[in-house]
Amino acid sequence: MTAQERRILIVVHTGRPDSVDAAVRVRDELVSAGAIAVMDAEQWAELGADRERFPLVEVLGRDTELDQVELAIVLGGDGTILRAAEVTRGSAAPILGVNMGHVGFLAESERDDLDNAVHRVIARDYRVEERMALDVRVKSSDNEVIYSTWALNEATIEKASRERMLEVVIEIDQRPLSTFGCDGVIVSTPTGSTAYNFSAGGPVIWPTVEAIALVPLSAHALFAKTGRGILWCDGRRSHDLPPGARVVVRRSAEPVRLARLHTAAFTDRLVDKFRLPVEGWRGAARTDEGETT
């Protein structure tokens, strides 16, 4: 592949002027290096008058196809990265997030390091990490599949009415485990364990662990009226659940690919992003390499 044939997708939070400004910088750097900048058709439409700031940009689906994209540079927070995961789904293109928001847990770089991140993409100086995703299907009471989707972070089953609750039956490998009333249930990947799952009191799961977390929301005894539910995946795609619906969540055969520039341990990322306290009244603990205290 020649430099002129390299196509890099830019995914940007179009509602933030600073993110759009950063996207212009990225486009300029890519074009200067002889690469082709690409944008998704939906985002291209959202830019409106700002499209004039992106000359020679190709539009995905119109000028170029997804399988021609080498990598996606994402400018925004975790929500924008989840959007990029939707756009690149079905391709081999990894996602490199540059945090333009607050926490940006999925991002690999911060805005102050944007130029360096782009230069390393141009030099192909990055590694690719695969993250587990979920395949999600909704079945009717007649066992007919009525909806299917996927999730990188989590699938949540939530009550549709505030004054009512859900009655759920939990099964693992088609074997009943428990029944209870609740406000909802979170089914999370390791990647999503630091998102909604974490806020709900669920465990943090290291990305290398092959596991799925299931955390009830406000579980309680069955004494209130039950209502209808709604399925949300990554907080972006939803589907109403009819009475008696069955939600089947499995590990997807298609992971999400993240581009990494740094080799910092996941523990360090966790402490840094969430500003977790690591010092007691005795001060910081001293440990040998590989030792946990």
Secondary structure, 3 states (H helix, E strand, C coil): CCHHHCEEEEEECCCCHHHHHHHHHHHHHHHHCCCEEEECHHHHHHHHHHHHHCCCCEEECCCECHHHEEEEEEEECHHHHHHHHHHHCCCCCCEEEEECCCCCCCCCEEHHHHHHHHHHHHCCCCEEEEECCEEEEEECCCCCEEEEEEECCEEEEEECCCCCEEEEEEEECCEEEEEEEECEEEEECCHHHHCHHHHCCCCCCCCCCCCCEEEEECCECCCCCECCEEEEECCCEEEEECCCCEEEEEECCCCEEEEECCCCCHHHHHHHHHCCCCEECCEECCCCCCCCC
